[in-house]
Amino acid sequence: MSEYAMLIDYEYCTGCKACEVACKQEYNRPAGKAGGVEVIEFIHTLPNDKLFITNIPTFTRACVFCAGRVKQGLEPACVKHCMANCLAYGKIESLQKIIPKKRKAILWTKG
């Protein structure tokens, strides 16, 4: 039985939060309530008072990788609506082949 995973390319996340909105809409979660995915923004102060912003999609315990959508042959809602195309979902063996070198993470679940 294959394991499935979510590949997150942090380098290209723009912080648009389309993944958050898609998740909340998929599960009819009201505004202000946590969903399965949340984007966290980190602001780093660099020399000469320049700022560097890192956005990191994080997956909460409420995330079920959109099991109902996946059973229908669809992508998870967050992956479908990610405007930066920095989320990918699939068999872990397939994702491992395309995993980039830096600032990436892979999350997986059995079954």
N, CA, C and O of each residue as an XYZ file, in Angstrom:
444
protein
N       0.841     -1.189      0.000
C       0.000      0.000      0.000
C       0.885      1.251      0.000
O       1.791      1.373      0.825
N       0.631      2.149     -0.895
C       1.437      3.359     -1.020
C       1.097      4.358      0.076
O      -0.035      4.432      0.556
N       2.105      5.116      0.451
C       1.891      6.225      1.362
C       1.801      7.493      0.524
O       2.471      7.626     -0.501
N       0.971      8.412      0.971
C       0.784      9.664      0.262
C       1.383     10.798      1.071
O       1.505     10.708      2.292
N       1.759     11.878      0.372
C       2.450     12.972      1.041
C       2.090     14.308      0.401
O       1.538     14.374     -0.698
N       2.426     15.372      1.132
C       2.263     16.743      0.654
C       3.671     17.334      0.579
O       4.409     17.299      1.563
N       4.042     17.868     -0.567
C       5.330     18.525     -0.755
C       5.092     20.027     -0.705
O       4.222     20.550     -1.402
N       5.866     20.714      0.118
C       5.706     22.154      0.307
C       7.000     22.843     -0.092
O       8.053     22.580      0.490
N       6.927     23.717     -1.075
C       8.089     24.472     -1.529
C       8.016     25.869     -0.910
O       7.384     26.771     -1.461
N       8.669     26.034      0.242
C       8.589     27.291      0.973
C       9.204     28.462      0.220
O       8.848     29.614      0.467
N      10.111     28.182     -0.683
C      10.799     29.257     -1.394
C       9.834     30.105     -2.219
O      10.073     31.297     -2.415
N       8.750     29.506     -2.700
C       7.852     30.217     -3.601
C       6.517     30.602     -2.983
O       5.691     31.205     -3.669
N       6.272     30.284     -1.728
C       5.014     30.677     -1.096
C       4.977     32.193     -0.966
O       5.884     32.800     -0.398
N       3.915     32.800     -1.501
C       3.780     34.257     -1.476
C       2.983     34.766     -0.278
O       2.917     35.972     -0.039
N       2.383     33.854      0.467
C       1.573     34.265      1.601
C       0.177     34.713      1.221
O      -0.473     35.411      2.000
N      -0.306     34.332      0.042
C      -1.620     34.780     -0.428
C      -2.771     34.163      0.373
O      -3.875     34.707      0.389
N      -2.522     33.050      1.026
C      -3.486     32.349      1.872
C      -4.648     31.722      1.103
O      -5.685     31.409      1.686
N      -4.471     31.540     -0.213
C      -5.514     30.868     -0.998
C      -5.728     29.448     -0.480
O      -6.848     28.938     -0.519
N      -4.668     28.808      0.004
C      -4.792     27.455      0.547
C      -5.690     27.450      1.791
O      -6.516     26.553      1.963
N      -5.520     28.455      2.651
C      -6.350     28.568      3.854
C      -7.816     28.743      3.488
O      -8.690     28.063      4.027
N      -8.072     29.651      2.575
C      -9.451     29.939      2.162
C     -10.081     28.694      1.536
O     -11.220     28.347      1.847
N      -9.333     28.024      0.652
C      -9.859     26.825     -0.013
C     -10.213     25.744      1.003
O     -11.247     25.087      0.880
N      -9.362     25.560      1.998
C      -9.607     24.552      3.035
C     -10.866     24.897      3.827
O     -11.724     24.043      4.052
N     -10.963     26.146      4.242
C     -12.130     26.560      5.027
C     -13.425     26.428      4.230
O     -14.456     26.029      4.771
N     -13.366     26.767      2.941
C     -14.562     26.640      2.112
C     -14.922     25.179      1.871
O     -16.099     24.820      1.855
N     -13.908     24.340      1.684
C     -14.158     22.910      1.442
C     -14.894     22.272      2.616
O     -15.747     21.405      2.423
N     -14.563     22.699      3.826
C     -15.145     22.099      5.026
C     -16.126     23.021      5.749
O     -16.495     22.761      6.894
N     -16.548     24.096      5.082
C     -17.527     25.038      5.633
C     -17.147     25.545      7.017
O     -17.990     25.626      7.911
N     -15.879     25.884      7.186
C     -15.423     26.431      8.468
C     -15.633     27.945      8.454
O     -15.311     28.605      7.466
N     -16.163     28.489      9.527
C     -16.406     29.938      9.564
C     -15.102     30.729      9.676
O     -14.081     30.220     10.140
N     -15.167     31.985      9.240
C     -14.014     32.884      9.363
C     -13.607     32.969     10.828
O     -14.459     32.972     11.716
N     -12.330     33.035     11.070
C     -11.830     33.122     12.432
C     -11.554     31.776     13.081
O     -10.877     31.714     14.108
N     -12.065     30.702     12.500
C     -11.818     29.352     13.026
C     -10.631     28.740     12.281
O     -10.476     28.933     11.075
N      -9.806     28.011     13.006
C      -8.648     27.363     12.383
C      -9.106     26.300     11.402
O     -10.123     25.637     11.607
N      -8.344     26.154     10.344
C      -8.633     25.128      9.347
C      -7.530     24.091      9.331
O      -6.756     23.980     10.283
N      -7.459     23.339      8.259
C      -6.450     22.300      8.128
C      -5.090     22.826      7.731
O      -4.071     22.179      7.973
N      -5.071     24.009      7.117
C      -3.798     24.622      6.718
C      -3.819     26.090      7.129
O      -4.837     26.772      7.012
N      -2.687     26.552      7.606
C      -2.540     27.956      7.991
C      -1.187     28.442      7.497
O      -0.187     27.732      7.611
N      -1.155     29.640      6.953
C       0.103     30.229      6.498
C       0.628     31.135      7.599
O      -0.064     32.041      8.063
N       1.855     30.875      8.004
C       2.503     31.678      9.041
C       3.544     32.567      8.371
O       4.340     32.100      7.555
N       3.530     33.851      8.722
C       4.468     34.815      8.144
C       5.561     35.143      9.153
O       5.279     35.508     10.294
N       6.796     35.012      8.726
C       7.945     35.379      9.545
C       8.629     36.563      8.888
O       8.949     36.522      7.700
N       8.853     37.620      9.661
C       9.529     38.809      9.150
C      10.901     38.875      9.790
O      11.034     38.929     11.012
N      11.920     38.868      8.941
C      13.310     38.897      9.404
C      13.890     40.269      9.072
O      13.728     40.764      7.957
N      14.563     40.875     10.037
C      15.233     42.148      9.794
C      16.672     41.848      9.399
O      17.414     41.199     10.136
N      17.044     42.326      8.239
C      18.386     42.121      7.707
C      19.223     43.365      7.941
O      18.702     44.394      8.370
N      20.514     43.278      7.663
C      21.348     44.482      7.788
C      20.767     45.631      6.967
O      20.063     45.411      5.982
N      21.065     46.830      7.377
C      20.565     48.059      6.735
C      19.051     48.178      6.832
O      18.424     48.821      5.990
N      18.455     47.560      7.856
C      17.018     47.633      8.123
C      16.151     47.121      6.973
O      14.996     47.526      6.840
N      16.692     46.248      6.158
C      15.900     45.621      5.099
C      15.148     44.451      5.706
O      15.609     43.831      6.664
N      13.983     44.154      5.139
C      13.160     43.061      5.646
C      13.154     41.903      4.666
O      13.208     42.095      3.451
N      13.087     40.706      5.209
C      12.940     39.493      4.401
C      11.766     38.735      4.993
O      11.768     38.415      6.182
N      10.771     38.448      4.183
C       9.555     37.789      4.665
C       9.523     36.355      4.171
O       9.698     36.089      2.982
N       9.297     35.438      5.095
C       9.149     34.029      4.760
C       7.737     33.609      5.131
O       7.298     33.829      6.260
N       7.022     33.004      4.188
C       5.680     32.486      4.440
C       5.754     30.972      4.460
O       6.322     30.358      3.557
N       5.184     30.378      5.481
C       5.266     28.928      5.631
C       3.876     28.340      5.828
O       3.248     28.556      6.865
N       3.386     27.584      4.818
C       2.122     26.863      5.012
C       2.348     25.748      6.037
O       3.269     24.944      5.891
N       1.519     25.703      7.053
C       1.618     24.648      8.062
C       0.293     23.897      8.098
O      -0.775     24.477      7.900
N       0.384     22.622      8.350
C      -0.811     21.781      8.346
C      -1.141     21.371      9.775
O      -0.287     20.865     10.503
N      -2.386     21.596     10.164
C      -2.829     21.345     11.520
C      -3.381     19.922     11.649
O      -3.436     19.174     10.672
N      -3.776     19.572     12.838
C      -4.380     18.249     13.061
C      -5.716     18.096     12.349
O      -6.196     16.980     12.149
N      -6.312     19.214     11.969
C      -7.588     19.156     11.249
C      -7.403     18.732      9.791
O      -8.375     18.381      9.122
N      -6.167     18.761      9.297
C      -5.912     18.390      7.904
C      -6.016     16.880      7.729
O      -5.383     16.105      8.447
N      -6.825     16.488      6.762
C      -6.972     15.064      6.421
C      -6.559     14.844      4.968
O      -6.963     13.865      4.342
N      -5.742     15.773      4.432
C      -5.311     15.726      3.032
C      -6.513     15.593      2.097
O      -6.419     14.970      1.039
N      -7.636     16.181      2.492
C      -8.877     16.142      1.695
C      -9.182     14.725      1.203
O      -9.355     14.498      0.006
N      -9.246     13.795      2.124
C      -9.438     12.379      1.791
C     -10.637     12.163      0.869
O     -10.560     11.345     -0.049
N     -11.737     12.874      1.091
C     -12.919     12.725      0.246
C     -12.655     13.157     -1.186
O     -13.091     12.493     -2.126
N     -11.945     14.266     -1.360
C     -11.606     14.741     -2.709
C     -10.648     13.764     -3.390
O     -10.810     13.439     -4.566
N      -9.657     13.307     -2.645
C      -8.652     12.409     -3.209
C      -9.293     11.095     -3.663
O      -8.922     10.551     -4.703
N     -10.253     10.585     -2.886
C     -10.955      9.350     -3.275
C     -11.714      9.525     -4.589
O     -11.956      8.556     -5.308
N     -12.086     10.768     -4.896
C     -12.785     11.067     -6.148
C     -11.806     11.358     -7.294
O     -12.220     11.674     -8.410
N     -10.509     11.248     -7.006
C      -9.500     11.515     -8.025
C      -9.128     12.978     -8.159
O      -8.486     13.369     -9.133
N      -9.529     13.801     -7.175
C      -9.226     15.232     -7.190
C      -8.046     15.539     -6.276
O      -7.714     14.752     -5.389
N      -7.424     16.675     -6.498
C      -6.356     17.139     -5.611
C      -6.979     17.695     -4.332
O      -8.144     18.092     -4.330
N      -6.201     17.726     -3.238
C      -6.682     18.438     -2.058
C      -6.986     19.896     -2.430
O      -6.352     20.454     -3.325
N      -7.935     20.493     -1.757
C      -8.368     21.864     -2.076
C      -7.211     22.858     -2.018
O      -7.116     23.747     -2.864
N      -6.337     22.715     -1.030
C      -5.217     23.659     -0.902
C      -4.286     23.580     -2.103
O      -3.804     24.607     -2.580
N      -4.027     22.374     -2.598
C      -3.146     22.181     -3.754
C      -3.790     22.781     -5.003
O      -3.131     23.473     -5.779
N      -5.064     22.514     -5.187
C      -5.776     23.012     -6.374
C      -5.755     24.534     -6.455
O      -5.625     25.099     -7.541
N      -5.882     25.192     -5.317
C      -6.022     26.652     -5.316
C      -4.742     27.407     -5.004
O      -4.767     28.636     -4.929
N      -3.629     26.721     -4.820
C      -2.356     27.389     -4.528
C      -1.896     28.165     -5.759
O      -1.513     27.573     -6.768
N      -1.936     29.483     -5.670
C      -1.597     30.322     -6.825
C      -0.101     30.328     -7.123
O       0.291     30.591     -8.260
N       0.735     30.048     -6.142
C       2.182     30.004     -6.353
C       2.640     28.622     -6.799
O       3.814     28.424     -7.113
N       1.711     27.665     -6.826
C       2.021     26.296     -7.226
C       3.160     25.705     -6.383
O       4.042     25.016     -6.895
N       3.115     25.995     -5.081
C       4.189     25.504     -4.211
C       3.752     24.301     -3.371
O       4.515     23.832     -2.526
N       2.533     23.797     -3.592
C       2.061     22.599     -2.909
C       1.838     21.502     -3.931
O       1.313     21.746     -5.017
N       2.241     20.294     -3.577
C       2.000     19.135     -4.435
C       1.591     17.970     -3.545
O       2.091     17.837     -2.428
N       0.683     17.123     -4.033
C       0.202     15.974     -3.281
C       0.289     14.748     -4.170
O      -0.010     14.816     -5.362
N       0.695     13.633     -3.594
C       0.742     12.394     -4.364
C       1.438     11.289     -3.603
O       1.676     11.392     -2.400
N       1.759     10.234     -4.322
C       2.469      9.114     -3.703
C       3.861      9.581     -3.310
O       4.534     10.290     -4.059
N       4.277      9.171     -2.125
C       5.549      9.648     -1.594
C       6.717      9.311     -2.522
O       7.668     10.084     -2.629
N       6.645      8.168     -3.185
C       7.724      7.788     -4.102
C       7.839      8.798     -5.246
O       8.948      9.146     -5.651
N       6.719      9.265     -5.763
C       6.710     10.235     -6.863
C       7.222     11.595     -6.404
O       7.990     12.248     -7.111
N       6.791     12.019     -5.214
C       7.205     13.328     -4.705
C       8.685     13.355     -4.360
O       9.343     14.381     -4.535
N       9.217     12.240     -3.872
C      10.637     12.190     -3.529
C      11.508     12.425     -4.754
O      12.621     12.936     -4.630
N      11.027     12.067     -5.916
C      11.790     12.256     -7.157
C      11.883     13.717     -7.563
O      12.827     14.117     -8.244
N      10.905     14.517     -7.146
C      10.897     15.930     -7.551
C      11.239     16.877     -6.416
O      11.199     18.095     -6.595
N      11.574     16.339     -5.250
C      11.837     17.219     -4.104
C      13.064     18.094     -4.382
O      14.144     17.589     -4.687
N      12.880     19.397     -4.273
C      14.006     20.312     -4.490
C      15.011     20.254     -3.340
O      14.811     19.541     -2.357
N      16.075     21.002     -3.480
C      17.196     20.908     -2.554
C      17.047     21.677     -1.252
O      17.520     21.201     -0.220
N      16.409     22.851     -1.249
C      16.407     23.665     -0.037
C      15.028     24.221      0.289
O      14.160     24.331     -0.577
N      14.850     24.564      1.551
C      13.617     25.183      2.063
C      12.363     24.454      1.635
O      11.388     25.085      1.228
N      12.375     23.164      1.720
C      11.220     22.350      1.355
C      10.915     21.397      2.499
O      11.774     21.118      3.336
N       9.702     20.909      2.528
C       9.322     19.912      3.523
C       8.357     18.946      2.872
O       7.644     19.301      1.934
N       8.339     17.736      3.366
C       7.389     16.749      2.873
C       6.659     16.176      4.088
O       7.292     15.757      5.058
N       5.346     16.159      4.033
C       4.511     15.603      5.086
C       3.856     14.361      4.537
O       3.465     14.343      3.370
N       3.725     13.337      5.325
C       3.092     12.135      4.805
C       2.149     11.515      5.804
O       2.186     11.797      7.002
N       1.309     10.668      5.273
C       0.342      9.942      6.092
C       0.256      8.526      5.556
O       0.457      8.310      4.361
N      -0.031      7.576      6.396
C      -0.170      6.193      5.948
C      -1.575      5.990      5.425
O      -2.543      6.541      5.949
N      -1.665      5.173      4.363
C      -2.975      4.778      3.839
C      -3.602      5.700      2.882
O      -4.703      5.435      2.399
